[in-house]
């Protein structure tokens, strides 16, 4: 009998589909049941009723089906065996939904705190600021033509992306637009030169509505993933330059991620494909695929090392991914996505978190998972997340 961690992504998804549709063989049926049984026993709720157990299994299967598709990246694809096991870690926290206090009726209980009403996972949200200062809320804008900037047409596609097309590279005046995401928002756009950009939460990119034949410069705050289109002029290949505060990233045509949140204390550039030159404070370095350049403030210089591609790119794939991550760093990511304020009470123990959770998870599932270490107690109160040492 095959094991689930030996299956390819398409095989794993097909197995789940056959099980949920009642078309699995006896062997396949037993394989999925053993998988679910193992995580029920890990969760430690032996006194669950049959109804509660059925509901828990339905939630497990629903989340597994949603994340059975492998990430769509050309290089450095997420190792599926690792990802499947890590995603299943989420279900340890799912039984908190059915948690029963001793002596209380054995019926499913679902928390109804004010936090669930106010804190929600993010989604496809952004605003577009045009050259004249007018603002378009993209998540509520209709599909089709959004605006005209000179000869450049700005359109919103059926799948919610923003695209720039047209424009005269020889025109004299440049007009600049800004696309910005709020806390809890991500957005994808295609720049006038064909470069694709994915913005993470609380981020912005400012760029000209057309690129001339002398430069391609954009300004970034927050975090974004770029797939840069190659462009050649009469004088050779035209670089694409990302300015993120005091840091500068120069490329010709490549795939890379830039994280430049002001509250992180450093800027990180991670290269997936091609070649990149990074500069800061008069110093520069070149990195190759699989490497990450870290640039801190002051005279700290540029540190180049091996990148954890899966962790870096998890946000683009709709995941939180932690690898021995301290609580402060983890909560910055979580707070941006759920648009929450974080309050730390008392002395917080040094704790590292490792695991993967879908960014579509409700906030209670995320907080239950963080609290499962039994080192910290994490709870939500309205729009605030409170972190304190566990008793």
N, C-alpha and C positions, 0 to 999 in steps of 0.2 A: 504494500500500500504506500503511495507517495506521501511525502510530508509537505505541509503547506509552505514551509520555507524553502522547498526545492522547486516550487512551481514558478513558471514565468508569469509576468503580470497578466497577460491575456488568458493564460490557463487558470490563474487564480480567480479572475473576474468571471470566467465561464463557469467555474465550479460553483461560485456563489449564486449565479443566475439559475443554474440547474437545481440547486438546493431550494431556492425560494419559489421556483415554479413547480416543484414536485417531480422534476424529471431526472433527478440524480439517481445513480445506481446505488445499490445497497452499500457498496464500498465507499462511494463518494459521500453518501448520506452519513455514514459513520465517521468519516474524516472531519466533516464540518461540525458534527455534534461533539466530537472529542475536543475540537478547538474551542467551542463555546463553553463546554464543561470546564475546561482548564481555566478559563478566565473568570467563570462564576466562582470557582473554588478559590482563586486568588483574591477575589473581592471579599470573600469571607462572610456570606450571608446564608448560612445553611437553613435558616428558618423562614425563608421566603415562601410565599404561597405559590401555587401553580400559575395563577394569573399574573403575579408579579414577575415570576421567572420568564413567562412568555413575553411580557412587555419588555423586559430587559433584553431578551434575545432579539426582539424586533429592532430595538435601538442599536444593538451591536451590528446586526446585519445591514441596517440602513447606512450606518457610518462606514462600514467596510466597503459596501458597494460604491459609495460616493468617492472613496479614496483608493479604489482598486486600480484606477488608470495610472500608469507611470507618468512622471513629469515629462513634458515635451520640450526637451532641450537637445541641441545638437551635440554638445560635448559635456563631459563630466556629469552624466546622468546619475540620478540618485540610485544607490544600490538598493534594489527592490527587497532583497531579503532583510536588510537592515530596516528599511522603511516600514515594511509590513509589521515587523515585530514592534517597532517603536510606536506606530499608530495604534496598535492593539493595547498599548499601555494606557491609552485614554480610557478604556473601558473599566479599568480598576476604579476610576472615580465615578462611573455612571451609577453604581449601586447607591451612591449617596442620595439619589432621587427617591429611592425606595427605603431609606434608612428608617428603622423603627426603634423607638425608645422602649426599654423594658417596661412591661406592664401596660403598654398602650395597645389598642386594637390592631390586628394584623391586616391592615388595609394599606394600599399604596398611598404615600403622601408626597405631594409636590410642594416645594417651598413657594410661598407667595409673598416674599419680602418686597419692599419698595425698590430694592436694588435691581430685581429682575424687570421691573417696570421701566427703570431709567437707564440701565446699562445694556447696550446691545452691541453685537459684533458689527464691524464696519462693512462697507460695500463699495460699489462703483460710484464715487462722488468726487466732484471737482468743480472749480469755477474757472472761467476764462476771462482775463482782463485784456481788453483790446487797446490799441494804440491811443485812442481818444479817452481812455479811462473808464469806458462803460464796461459793465460786468455781465457775463452770461453764466447762469447756473446750469452746468452741463447735464447733471443728473435729471433735471426736469425739462431740459430743452428737447424739442422734437427731433426726429431723425431728418437728415437732409441738410440743406444749406443753413449754416449758423450765422455766417458773416462774410463780408467781402472786405479785404484789406488791400487796396490798390487792385492789382490784377490777380491777387491770390484768393482762391476760394477755400473757405473753411467749412468742412462738412462733418456731420456726426453720422457714423455708420449704424447699421441695424443692430450690431452687437455692442454699441455704446462707446466706440472709439472715436477720437478726433483726428481728422486728416487735413493736411495742407497740400494744396496742389496749385500749379500755375506760378505766376510771378515772373518778372523780367529781371534776370541777373545783372543786366547792364543799367538798370534804373539807378538814379543817384541817391534818393532819400531812402533811409531804412526805417521801417516801422516795427516796433517791438510788441510782442504779446507775452502774457504770463499765464500758465496753467498751474493752479494750486489745488492741492488736496487738503481737506481738514483732518483733524483727528478722526480716525475711523473711515478714511477714504483712500481708495487707490484709483488710478486711471491710466489708460494707455493712449498714446498719441503717435502720429507719424509726422515728423517735421518736414519742412519744404524740400529738403534734399533726399527724402526717403528714409532717413534714420528713424528707427522705432524706439520709443521710450516708454518704460513702465514706471510710474511714480508710486512710491510707497506713501503711507499715511503721513500727514503733517509735512508735506514737501512741496516744492515749487520749482518750476523751470521757466526761465525767461529767454526768449530767442527772437530773431528777426523773422518777419513773415516771408522773407526770401533771403537766400544766401547769395552773396555776390561771388565773384571769381577770385577774391583775394583772401577770404577767411570764412571759417565756420565756427563762431563762438556762441556758447550758451552759458547761462548762469544758473547754478543749482543750489538749493537749500534742501536739507533733509536727505532723502535717499532715492536713488533711481537706478534702473538697469537699462543699459543702452545696447542696441544692435546698430552699429554705425554703418551707413551706406558709403561705399567708396565713391570718390569723386575726383576726376582728373581734369586739369585745365591745360592750357598751352604750355605752362611752366612746370607741369608735373602733378603729382598727387596732392590734393588739398587737405591739410590736416583738419581734424575736428577737435575742438578744444572745449573742455568743461571747466569752468571756473567755479570753485566751491570755497568761498571765503578766501583765505590765504593760500589755498591749495589749487593746483592746476593739473589737469590731466589732458595729455595730447596724444591723439591716435590718428590713424589713417583709415582703417576699416576694421572693426573688431567688436567683440562682445565683452562687456565688462559691467561691474556694479560699483557705484560710488555711494558710500554712506558718510554723510557730512552733517549729522544732527548737532546742533550747537551744544546740547546738554550731554553729549557723549564724551567730550574732552579730547577726542581725536577724530581724524578723518581716515577712512579706509577705502582703498581701491582694490578690487578683486578682479583678476583677469581670467576669463573663460576661453577666449579665442583671440588670436592675433598678437599684437604687440602694443605696449603702452609706455609712455614716458610720464612720470609724475614729478612735480616740482613744488617746492615750498621753501620760503625764506632763503633763496639763493642756492639751495641744494636741489639735486635732481637724481632720479634713479629710473632704471628701466626694469620692467617685470615681464615675465613670460607666463603662458597659460598655467594655471594652478597655483600661482603666487598671489600674495596680498601685500600691498604697501600700506603701512600705518604711519600717519603723520600727526604728531602731537603738537601742542602749542610751544611757544618759546623756541629754544635752540635744541630741541630734542632730536632733530634730524628726521630721517626717513628710515623706518625699519622694514625690511623685506623678508618675508618668510612664507612657508607653505600655507595655503588657504584651506579652510574647511568649506568646500564648495556647497555641500548639502545644507549646512547651516546658513551660509550667506544667502543662498538663493531660495530658502524655504518660504520667505514672505511672498515671493512672486508665484510660488506654487500653492499658495493658500494655506500655509502651515506656520505654526510657531515651532522652532527647532532650537533646543538648548543642549549644550554640551558642557557640563560642569559649570554652568552659568550662575553667577552670583545673583541674589534676589534683587538687588538694585537694578542691574542691567536687564534682567528678565521683566521686571515691572515697568521699565521704560517702554519696552515693546508692547506689553499688554495694555498699559495706560493709553498709549497713542491709538491703539486699535479700538478700544472700548470707550474712548473719550472720557477717561476717568481721572480723578485726582487721587494720589496715593499718600497715605499718612502712615508713618512708622511710629509705633508706640513702644517706648522703653528700649532696652538693649536688644538688638537683633543679632542672633548667632550667625556666624559665617557658615553659609550652606550653599552647596553647588547643586544645580538642577540639571538633569539629563533626561531628555525625552522629546517626543513630537506630539503636538496636538493640532487638530484642524482649527484654523482661524474662524471658522463658522461656529465653533462651540459656544454655548451660552456661558455667561460669565461664571455661573455657579459651578459648572463642570471644571473650568480652569482653576478656580480658587480651591475646589475640593482636591484637585490633583496636586496643587502646590502644598496644601495642608497634609497630604498623605505621607509626607516625610516625618510627621509628628514632631518636627523641630519648630515649625512655625504654624501660627493660626492665621488664616487669611479669610476675611469676610468683607462683604459689600454693604454699605449703608448709603442708600440713595445713589449719588454719582461719585461716591468716595469709596476707595478700597483701603481697608485698614489691615496692616501687617503687624503682628506682635509675636512674641515668643510663646510657644505652646506651653501649657501647664505641665 
